[in-house]
Amino acid sequence: MRLVVSWLRDFVDVKASPEEIADTLGLRGFEVASVEPLPGGDAVIDFEVTANRPDCLSVMGLAREVATAFQIPYAPTPVTNGASVPTGTSDRITVAIDDEELGPRYVGAVADITGAASPSWMASRLQAAGIRPISAIVDITNYVLIERGHPMHAFDLARLAGAEIRVRRAKKGERITTLDGVERKLDENMLVIADRDRAQAVAGVMGGAHSEVSASTRAIVFESAYFKPASVRTTSKRLGLKTEASARFERGADVNGALPAMQRAIALMESIGAGNVSNPIVDRYPAPRRPATLHLRRARLASLLGAAVPEADVVRILQGLGLGVTAAGDGWNVVAPTSRVDLLREVDLIEEVGRHYGFERIESAFPVLTQPAPPPDPRIARDGLARRVLTSAGLSEVLTFGFIEATAAALVDPGAANTVAVANPLSAKFDTLRPLLIPGLMDAVAHNRRHGRRDVGVFEIGARFAPGGETRAVAVAQTGAVSDHWKNGPREVDFFDTKGIVERIADAFGIRVRFEPVTLPFLVAGQAAAVRVDGSALGFIGRLSPSIADERGAPRQDAIFVAELDLDALSASVGVPFASVRPLPRHPFVVRDLSIVVDDTLPAEIIRGTIRTAAERIVVAGAPLVDVRIFDRYQGKGVPDGKVSVSLRFTFQAPNRTLTDAEVQQSFDQVLAVLVREHGAVQR
């Protein structure tokens, strides 16, 4: 909102400089974009007005704020001529409201115009406010818009069929060419201002070119109305048409400001000799709205602000803002005018008192606790644990949008089985809720690679969405080198590096995971695995398909390995962390190696699982098996086709004694027997 200081002084006799006005309102919650000096000592202050204060998209609204902040009288310019025009029925125009829900009020007046030009003072003020002067009638509507925050419009009476104004919804397939020269297709949910035959304006957004006021116009119909904010907002968005009028109507104009705005426009027109009104003003207002009455309690005011504001200041502030205040027992009854659409609850009044009393005057103090603080959400500690594990593994955390484009979602969910579309997206790039975290990580890796970073290791903890609801997950992406040792040099990241990170997370949560081959459309076949715990799916791990990497902007030749785990399922399976402190063993361990020949299609993970199960279930009279590792895999001379030699290293150890060779051999033989029985293993 560009506030012309000389215009402001029509309402408040403020002696402060433009900079002082800007600084003072800045402390009252209004962000100041700039202060621009004008010739003749005038200035323009550009305010960023929040969406809940449409009343301050006007000189009058900001003048009330200035009057209250500087504790000076608010004295608006009186409306003279226009206020004397009566309301009633006109013999020159008929007005009907067909849709009271979307158009609760419509005020119209017919005026004969002279064709006089706008005076220089009006034109200069409009220019300073950022509006181009056009003609006296159009300038008057814009002047009232800026001064009072109430949009107006003017129709050429001769171009209205049947001398009729009808507030109705658009007809199916109806079209209108707006003042910007663009033909627009309307739908049946849009409100229009029509004559007997056709739509002449899109209500609250823009007028039509057919009834535009021109140099040949001799009689006009002034419009001052109120339209449902949600209707104007939806229409403006669907048509892709944003105007000064729609910006005010969609936030909430003053339904009771329509008639005063009309009276002000008539007064301006007659004072500059641009025309006169001979017929009554037509005011269609089927269901008048009354100002809301709110109750403000002294105790609640002091409790929320943390300070005792003097009662005289409370009354002064609220009355200065145009609110009616009367004493009522434990506080005050406050009447909020319909222009203040933001005042709905007691807390809104408390905010107004706090703003103008000065939040900077309230001393810092700890709030009084009336009950124990709720326990922290356990998911916070869970996410923190996963975050510590991943950062200690050398990965960097990234945060990506929960909204992605449909094409990115289709890469990881080709059938759209888990895809949720956004009904009213901000743009095509944010039209889908992400089904997985992987699309965001793909883009993060691609961004880093485009900016010259060769080695990338990132992770994200966040929500993902499906038709059945929301889950929280952790995802990892790696590419490039994972080490640069002085002896061995750099080594490219591979499947087992990312697998190791997944195992670190599982260890931190005290669970043991299994990896099984899986086929996913966005992972390379043969380099992908499902992550499971106790038979339930936990996530996946694998190499990203080169075609997908290329499509998202990463070099096609990059080997990008990704993993994603369901944190909700992970925390549901949590056990005793393996990293818990244990005393060092007092007795030595014994190591035995075993080489077996098995089918080359048998995954090593299954062999390990069989051995662990055997160690847990077989009653071993001898040595406990505490660890098993696969340290070699061989195919070639001496091994039959379709077979593979796998070398395993067993570690046996007892917590209370030193093992004998006989005990170790007994346990060794039992494990070998299980491998022979389950997998047809042959000892080499």
Secondary structure, 3 states (H helix, E strand, C coil): CEEEHHHHCCCCCCCCCHHHHHHHHHHCCCEEEEEEECHHHCEEEEEECCCCCHHHCCHHHHHHHHHHHHCCCCCCCCCCHHHHCCECCCCCCEEEECCCCCCCEEEEEEEEECCCCCCHHHHHHHHHCCCCCCCHHHHHHHHHHHHHCCCEEEEEHHHCHHHEEEEEECCCCCEEEECCCCEEECCCCCEEEECCCCEEEECCCEEECCCCCCCCCCEEEEEEEECCHHHHHHHHHHHCCCCHHHHHHCCCCCHHHHHHHHHHHHHHHHHCCCEECCCCEEEECCCCCCCEEEEEEHHHHHHHHCCCCCHHHHHHHHHHCCCEEEEECCEEEEEECCCCCCCCCHHHHHHHHHHHHCHHHCCCCCCCCCCCCCCCCHHHHHHHHHHHHHHHCCCEECCCCCEECHHHHHHHCCCCCCCEECCCCCCHHHCEECCCCHHHHHHHHHHHHHCCCCCEEEEEEEEEEECCEEEEEEEEEEECEEEEECCCEEEECCHHHHHHHHHHHHHHCCCCCEEEECCCCCEEEEEEEEEEECCEEEEEEEEECHHHHHHCCCCCCCCCEEEEEEHHHHHHCCCCCCCCCCCCCCCCCEEEEEEEEEECCCCHHHHHHHHHHHHHHCCCCCCCEEEEEEEEEECCCCCCCCEEEEEEEEEECCCCCCCCHHHHHHHHHHHHHHHHHHHCCEEC
